[in-house]
Amino acid sequence: MRLPFLIGSAVALTLAGCNGQPAAENESAESDAAANQAVAKAELPPCPFETIHDLRGSIEGGRLLVTGRVDLMMAGFKPQLTPREGGSGVLALDLALVPEPQAGVSDELRYERSGVPSYPRGEVWCGGERLASFDMILVG
């Protein structure tokens, strides 16, 4: 896959523009970087997650906490969970990527919310596909 090369090229071009180059070269470097990022986005699979593991969910006094680990296909992004429509008795969460320049290829998942009903099961989805399911621990 050409993605690491393209990202590296975009970073190199961006950094080159920060070293006091003439304005025309800076603009050229910025447009090249933008073009490389557009190509990288076009090659990004809809759900670029290698594995999801160690998922745990608990509800205590109406406070929900879901944690786990995600291995991504590339660095520079952070995983984010958001609620989605789920079946009866199931907490359903969508997994997406948010740009985070310092993020590595393995990161922690964390989702918290207050005032939720008791869910016996949880699921993580991406692009209409269920990636993982887990039992919720109901405390109290």
C-alpha positions in Angstrom: 0.0 0.0 0.0 1.3 3.5 -0.8 -0.3 5.2 2.2 2.9 5.4 4.4 4.8 6.9 1.5 2.0 9.4 0.8 1.8 10.5 4.4 5.5 10.7 4.7 5.6 12.9 1.5 2.9 15.1 2.9 4.8 15.6 6.2 8.1 16.2 4.4 6.5 18.8 2.1 4.8 20.5 4.9 8.0 20.6 7.0 10.0 21.9 4.0 7.6 24.8 3.8 8.4 25.8 7.4 12.2 26.3 6.8 12.1 29.8 5.4 11.4 28.9 1.8 10.0 31.6 -0.6 6.2 32.1 -0.4 5.7 30.5 -3.9 7.5 27.3 -2.8 5.5 27.3 0.5 2.2 27.5 -1.5 3.4 24.8 -3.9 4.4 22.5 -0.9 1.0 23.2 0.7 -0.9 22.3 -2.4 1.2 19.1 -2.9 0.5 18.1 0.7 -3.2 18.7 0.3 -3.2 16.6 -2.9 -1.3 13.8 -1.1 -3.8 13.9 1.8 -6.7 13.6 -0.6 -5.1 10.6 -2.3 -4.5 9.0 1.2 -8.1 9.6 2.2 -9.3 8.0 -1.1 -7.2 4.8 -0.3 -8.4 4.6 3.3 -10.7 1.6 3.8 -14.2 2.4 5.3 -13.3 0.7 8.6 -9.5 0.9 9.0 -9.3 -1.2 12.2 -7.0 -4.2 12.5 -8.4 -5.6 15.7 -10.6 -4.5 18.7 -9.8 -6.3 21.9 -10.2 -6.2 25.7 -13.7 -4.6 25.5 -15.3 -4.0 28.8 -18.5 -2.3 29.6 -20.1 -1.4 33.0 -23.1 0.5 34.3 -23.2 1.7 37.9 -25.9 4.0 39.1 -26.8 5.1 35.6 -23.1 5.8 34.7 -21.9 4.0 31.6 -18.2 3.2 31.0 -16.9 1.3 28.0 -13.1 0.7 27.5 -11.0 -1.4 25.2 -8.0 -1.4 22.8 -8.0 -0.8 19.0 -5.2 -1.6 16.6 -5.4 0.7 13.6 -4.1 0.3 10.1 -2.1 3.6 10.4 -0.9 6.2 12.8 -2.1 9.7 13.1 -5.7 9.0 14.0 -7.5 8.3 17.3 -10.5 6.0 17.6 -13.8 7.5 18.8 -17.0 5.8 19.9 -20.4 7.4 19.3 -23.9 6.1 20.1 -26.0 4.5 17.3 -29.4 2.9 17.1 -29.3 -0.6 18.6 -31.6 -3.4 19.2 -33.6 -3.8 22.4 -31.3 -4.2 25.4 -28.2 -3.5 23.4 -25.9 -0.6 23.7 -24.7 0.0 20.1 -21.7 2.3 19.4 -20.1 3.4 16.1 -16.3 3.4 15.9 -14.7 6.1 13.7 -11.4 7.8 13.3 -10.6 11.4 14.4 -7.3 13.0 13.1 -4.7 13.1 15.9 -1.1 13.7 14.6 0.6 12.2 17.7 -1.5 9.0 17.8 0.1 5.6 17.2 -1.3 2.5 15.7 -2.7 1.1 18.9 -4.9 3.2 21.2 -7.4 3.0 24.0 -11.1 3.2 23.4 -13.1 5.0 26.1 -16.8 6.0 26.1 -18.6 7.5 29.1 -22.1 8.7 29.6 -24.5 9.4 32.5 -28.2 8.7 32.8 -28.4 5.5 30.8 -30.6 2.5 31.3 -29.2 -0.9 32.0 -28.0 -2.7 28.9 -27.0 -6.4 29.2 -25.0 -6.3 26.0 -22.8 -3.9 24.0 -21.7 -3.8 20.4 -19.2 -1.9 18.4 -20.1 -1.1 14.7 -18.4 0.5 11.7 -19.8 1.1 8.3 -22.9 -1.0 9.0 -20.8 -4.0 10.1 -20.6 -5.3 13.7 -17.0 -5.5 14.7 -17.3 -6.7 18.2 -19.9 -7.5 21.0 -19.4 -7.8 24.7 -21.3 -8.3 27.9 -22.1 -5.4 30.2 -21.4 -5.6 33.9 -24.3 -4.2 35.8 -23.2 -2.9 39.2 -25.8 -2.2 41.9 
